[in-house]
Amino acid sequence: MAGGVVRILRRRIRTVEATKKITRAFELIAASQIVRAQNRIAANRPYRDAMARIVLEAASADPGATELVGTPESPRSVAVALIVGDRGLSGPYNANVLRAAETVLAEHRSRGAEVRLVTVGRRAIAYFRFRGRPVDEAFSGMADRPSFADARRVAGALWELFERDRVELVQLVSTRYESAGRQSVEVRQLLPLPEGAGPADAAPDGAGRGGYTEFEPDVTTLLAHLLPRALESELFAALLEASASEHAARQRAMAAATDNAEELVRTLTRAMNQARQDAITSEIMEIVGGAEALREAKGA
């Protein structure tokens, strides 16, 4: 009986060690991907900041562009886009975004607004399909290493909803990458342009806007071309930060899984040694008992 327990424990130890090798490999891969994602975020930041500043400056200079700047007070139709991963094994990364998206959807529906949903990532598709929620547009295959073409596809779907007056407000739920150890889920407005949009180093209190800038062609024509490009830039930045956040979350989750596997191996090894010791003790007791019985029988 004890020998069977030892065999079972030895088999479990081999299984856990094999799992530990897999989680360790995932951890190393994710750690290497984080550096690449950080470099892409830094390389994209100047273009994104400049685009946001130019578009906001042009919109502020056009009195007829009030529908492009500001936040609607009670929008009757809203488009909510969210970015999650295509895979799991990343801790609470996907669950945090989906939970925040559910909160945003509930707020809009509670006041009777029509909500259109645009998802990025297979996890979101599976989540809403399981709950029977309709999804207007679903994109996948771009969470791990997004490209600008991926951002253009998502931006095209959102811009079409906004341009055709099918929605009055476009919001994005995604994860902002702050550092390798800190990422936070944020809900931000994409369309219309929120007040104060643009980089932090932009001119304060509107200085340098409006009358200080001349536009050629006219502002309306310029905005018609620039606003979709700015939306693409914002979505590309969001995809890059979401990708870096997912890699960081996966690296932490796999590191924790590796540590747990090592602890489980130690626990199982102690249990196996104890079972082996019990088996040896039991065999010794049987031998001693048999010898005593033979001695007593011989003496009799």
C-alpha positions as CSV (number, residue, x, y, z in Angstrom):
1,M,0.0,0.0,0.0
2,A,2.8,2.5,1.0
3,G,4.7,1.6,-2.2
4,G,1.7,2.6,-4.3
5,V,1.5,5.9,-2.5
6,V,5.2,6.5,-3.2
7,R,4.6,5.8,-6.9
8,I,1.7,8.1,-7.1
9,L,3.6,11.0,-5.4
10,R,6.6,10.4,-7.6
11,R,4.4,10.7,-10.7
12,R,2.8,13.9,-9.4
13,I,6.3,15.4,-8.8
14,R,7.3,14.7,-12.4
15,T,4.1,16.3,-13.6
16,V,4.5,19.4,-11.5
17,E,8.2,19.8,-12.6
18,A,7.1,19.6,-16.2
19,T,4.5,22.3,-15.6
20,K,7.2,24.4,-13.8
21,K,9.4,24.3,-16.9
22,I,6.4,25.5,-19.1
23,T,5.6,28.4,-16.7
24,R,9.2,29.4,-16.5
25,A,9.5,29.5,-20.3
26,F,6.3,31.7,-20.5
27,E,7.8,34.0,-17.8
28,L,11.0,34.5,-19.7
29,I,9.2,35.1,-23.0
30,A,6.9,37.6,-21.5
31,A,9.9,39.4,-19.8
32,S,11.6,39.7,-23.2
33,Q,8.4,41.0,-24.8
34,I,8.0,43.8,-22.2
35,V,11.2,45.5,-23.3
36,R,10.2,45.5,-26.9
37,A,6.7,46.8,-26.1
38,Q,8.2,49.6,-23.9
39,N,10.4,50.7,-26.9
40,R,7.4,50.8,-29.2
41,I,5.5,52.9,-26.8
42,A,8.3,55.4,-26.5
43,A,8.8,55.5,-30.2
44,N,5.1,56.2,-30.9
45,R,4.7,58.9,-28.2
46,P,6.0,61.9,-30.1
47,Y,3.7,61.3,-33.1
48,R,0.7,60.7,-30.9
49,D,1.3,63.9,-28.9
50,A,1.9,66.1,-31.9
51,M,-1.2,64.7,-33.7
52,A,-3.4,65.3,-30.6
53,R,-2.1,68.9,-30.3
54,I,-2.7,69.7,-33.9
55,V,-6.2,68.3,-34.1
56,L,-7.3,70.0,-30.9
57,E,-5.8,73.3,-32.0
58,A,-7.7,73.0,-35.3
59,A,-10.9,72.1,-33.7
60,S,-10.6,75.0,-31.2
61,A,-10.1,77.4,-34.1
62,D,-13.3,76.4,-35.9
63,P,-16.5,77.8,-34.3
64,G,-18.5,75.2,-36.3
65,A,-16.7,72.3,-34.8
66,T,-18.4,72.3,-31.5
67,E,-19.7,68.8,-32.1
68,L,-16.1,67.6,-32.4
69,V,-14.9,68.9,-29.0
70,G,-16.3,68.5,-25.5
71,T,-18.3,65.8,-23.7
72,P,-22.0,65.3,-24.4
73,E,-24.1,65.7,-21.3
74,S,-26.7,62.9,-21.9
75,P,-25.8,61.0,-25.1
76,R,-28.6,58.9,-26.5
77,S,-26.2,56.5,-28.3
78,V,-22.7,55.4,-27.2
79,A,-20.0,53.2,-28.6
80,V,-17.8,51.4,-26.1
81,A,-14.6,49.8,-27.3
82,L,-12.5,47.6,-25.1
83,I,-9.1,46.0,-25.5
84,V,-8.2,42.6,-23.9
85,G,-5.9,39.8,-24.8
86,D,-6.3,36.8,-27.2
87,R,-4.9,34.4,-24.6
88,G,-5.1,33.7,-20.9
89,L,-2.4,32.9,-18.4
90,S,-2.1,36.6,-17.6
91,G,-3.6,36.8,-14.2
92,P,-6.4,39.3,-13.7
93,Y,-5.5,41.3,-16.8
94,N,-8.5,40.4,-19.0
95,A,-10.9,40.2,-16.0
96,N,-10.1,43.7,-14.9
97,V,-10.9,45.2,-18.3
98,L,-14.1,43.2,-18.7
99,R,-15.2,44.2,-15.3
100,A,-14.6,47.9,-16.0
101,A,-16.4,47.6,-19.3
102,E,-19.4,46.0,-17.6
103,T,-19.6,49.0,-15.3
104,V,-19.5,51.5,-18.2
105,L,-22.2,49.5,-20.1
106,A,-24.4,49.4,-17.0
107,E,-24.1,53.1,-16.4
108,H,-25.2,54.0,-20.0
109,R,-28.0,51.4,-20.1
110,S,-29.4,52.6,-16.7
111,R,-30.2,56.0,-18.3
112,G,-31.7,54.5,-21.4
113,A,-28.8,55.1,-23.9
114,E,-28.3,52.8,-26.8
115,V,-24.9,51.1,-26.5
116,R,-22.8,49.7,-29.3
117,L,-20.0,47.4,-28.5
118,V,-16.6,47.0,-30.3
119,T,-14.2,44.5,-28.9
120,V,-10.5,43.8,-29.5
121,G,-9.3,40.4,-28.3
122,R,-10.6,36.8,-28.4
123,R,-11.3,36.9,-24.6
124,A,-13.9,39.6,-25.1
125,I,-15.5,37.8,-27.9
126,A,-15.9,34.6,-25.8
127,Y,-17.0,36.6,-22.8
128,F,-19.9,38.4,-24.5
129,R,-20.9,35.4,-26.6
130,F,-21.3,33.3,-23.5
131,R,-23.5,35.9,-22.0
132,G,-25.6,36.5,-25.1
133,R,-24.5,40.1,-25.5
134,P,-24.6,41.5,-29.1
135,V,-21.2,42.8,-30.4
136,D,-21.2,45.2,-33.4
137,E,-17.6,44.7,-34.3
138,A,-15.1,42.1,-33.1
139,F,-11.4,42.1,-33.8
140,S,-8.8,39.6,-32.8
141,G,-5.2,38.5,-33.5
142,M,-3.7,42.0,-32.8
143,A,-3.2,41.9,-29.0
144,D,0.2,40.3,-28.8
145,R,2.1,42.5,-31.3
146,P,-0.2,45.2,-32.7
147,S,0.6,47.1,-35.9
148,F,-0.7,50.5,-37.1
149,A,-2.8,48.7,-39.7
150,D,-4.6,46.9,-36.8
151,A,-5.3,50.3,-35.2
152,R,-6.6,51.6,-38.5
153,R,-9.1,48.8,-38.8
154,V,-10.5,49.4,-35.3
155,A,-10.5,53.2,-35.8
156,G,-12.3,52.8,-39.1
157,A,-15.1,50.9,-37.4
158,L,-15.5,53.5,-34.6
159,W,-15.2,56.5,-37.0
160,E,-17.9,55.1,-39.2
161,L,-20.3,54.9,-36.3
162,F,-19.5,58.5,-35.2
163,E,-19.4,60.1,-38.7
164,R,-22.8,58.6,-39.7
165,D,-24.3,60.0,-36.4
166,R,-25.1,56.5,-35.2
167,V,-23.4,57.3,-31.9
168,E,-22.8,60.6,-30.0
169,L,-20.0,59.4,-27.8
170,V,-17.1,56.9,-28.3
171,Q,-15.3,55.6,-25.2
172,L,-12.4,53.2,-24.8
173,V,-11.8,50.8,-22.0
174,S,-8.2,49.6,-21.9
175,T,-5.1,49.1,-19.7
176,R,-2.6,51.9,-19.3
177,Y,1.0,50.8,-19.0
178,E,2.7,52.9,-16.3
179,S,5.7,50.6,-15.4
180,A,6.6,47.0,-15.4
181,G,5.1,46.6,-11.9
182,R,2.1,48.9,-12.3
183,Q,-0.7,48.9,-14.9
184,S,-4.2,50.4,-14.4
185,V,-7.5,50.0,-16.3
186,E,-8.8,53.3,-17.6
187,V,-12.0,54.5,-19.3
188,R,-11.4,57.5,-21.6
189,Q,-13.3,59.4,-24.3
190,L,-12.1,59.2,-27.9
191,L,-14.8,61.1,-29.8
192,P,-15.7,63.9,-29.6
193,L,-12.3,65.3,-28.6
194,P,-12.4,65.8,-24.8
195,E,-11.5,69.2,-23.4
196,G,-7.9,69.4,-22.5
197,A,-6.9,66.5,-24.8
198,G,-3.4,66.4,-26.0
199,P,0.1,66.0,-24.4
200,A,0.8,67.4,-20.9
201,D,3.4,69.8,-22.3
202,A,0.9,71.6,-24.5
203,A,0.4,75.3,-24.1
204,P,-1.7,76.0,-21.0
205,D,-5.1,77.7,-21.1
206,G,-5.4,77.5,-24.8
207,A,-2.3,79.7,-25.5
208,G,-0.9,79.3,-28.9
209,R,-4.3,78.2,-30.3
210,G,-7.0,79.9,-32.4
211,G,-5.8,83.2,-33.7
212,Y,-2.1,82.3,-33.5
213,T,-2.4,79.6,-36.2
214,E,-3.3,79.8,-39.9
215,F,-4.7,76.8,-41.6
216,E,-4.5,75.8,-45.2
217,P,-6.9,74.4,-46.4
218,D,-9.8,75.6,-44.2
219,V,-10.3,74.1,-40.8
220,T,-13.3,72.0,-41.7
221,T,-11.6,70.3,-44.5
222,L,-8.5,69.8,-42.4
223,L,-10.4,68.2,-39.6
224,A,-12.1,65.9,-41.9
225,H,-8.7,64.4,-42.8
226,L,-6.9,64.8,-39.4
227,L,-9.6,63.6,-37.0
228,P,-9.6,60.0,-38.3
229,R,-5.8,60.0,-38.3
230,A,-5.8,61.2,-34.7
231,L,-8.2,58.4,-33.8
232,E,-5.9,55.9,-35.4
233,S,-3.0,57.3,-33.4
234,E,-4.8,57.1,-30.1
235,L,-5.9,53.6,-30.7
236,F,-2.5,52.5,-31.8
237,A,-1.1,53.9,-28.6
238,A,-3.8,52.1,-26.6
239,L,-3.0,48.9,-28.3
240,L,0.7,49.2,-27.6
241,E,0.1,50.0,-23.9
242,A,-2.4,47.1,-23.6
243,S,0.1,44.7,-25.2
244,A,2.8,45.8,-22.8
245,S,0.4,45.5,-19.9
246,E,-0.6,42.0,-20.9
247,H,3.0,40.9,-21.1
248,A,3.8,42.4,-17.7
249,A,0.7,40.7,-16.2
250,R,1.7,37.4,-17.8
251,Q,5.2,37.6,-16.5
252,R,4.0,38.2,-13.0
253,A,1.4,35.4,-13.2
254,M,3.9,32.9,-14.6
255,A,6.5,33.9,-12.0
256,A,3.9,33.2,-9.3
257,A,3.0,29.9,-10.9
258,T,6.6,28.9,-11.1
259,D,7.1,29.7,-7.4
260,N,3.9,27.7,-6.5
261,A,5.2,24.8,-8.5
262,E,8.5,24.8,-6.7
263,E,6.7,24.9,-3.3
264,L,4.4,22.1,-4.4
265,V,7.4,20.0,-5.4
266,R,8.9,20.5,-2.0
267,T,5.7,19.5,-0.3
268,L,5.2,16.4,-2.4
269,T,8.8,15.4,-1.9
270,R,8.4,15.6,1.9
271,A,5.2,13.6,1.6
272,M,7.0,11.0,-0.6
273,N,9.9,10.7,1.8
274,Q,7.5,10.3,4.7
275,A,5.6,7.6,2.8
276,R,8.8,5.8,2.0
277,Q,10.0,6.0,5.6
278,D,6.6,4.6,6.7
279,A,6.9,1.8,4.2
280,I,10.5,0.9,5.4
281,T,9.4,1.1,9.1
282,S,6.4,-1.2,8.4
283,E,8.6,-3.7,6.6
284,I,11.1,-3.7,9.5
285,M,8.3,-4.2,12.0
286,E,7.0,-7.1,9.9
287,I,10.5,-8.7,9.8
288,V,11.1,-8.2,13.6
289,G,7.6,-9.6,14.3
290,G,8.2,-12.6,12.2
291,A,11.6,-13.3,13.8
292,E,10.1,-13.1,17.3
293,A,7.3,-15.5,16.3
294,L,9.9,-18.0,15.0
295,R,12.0,-17.6,18.2
296,E,9.0,-18.2,20.4
297,A,8.0,-21.2,18.3
298,K,11.5,-22.6,18.5
299,G,11.6,-22.1,22.3
300,A,8.3,-23.8,22.7
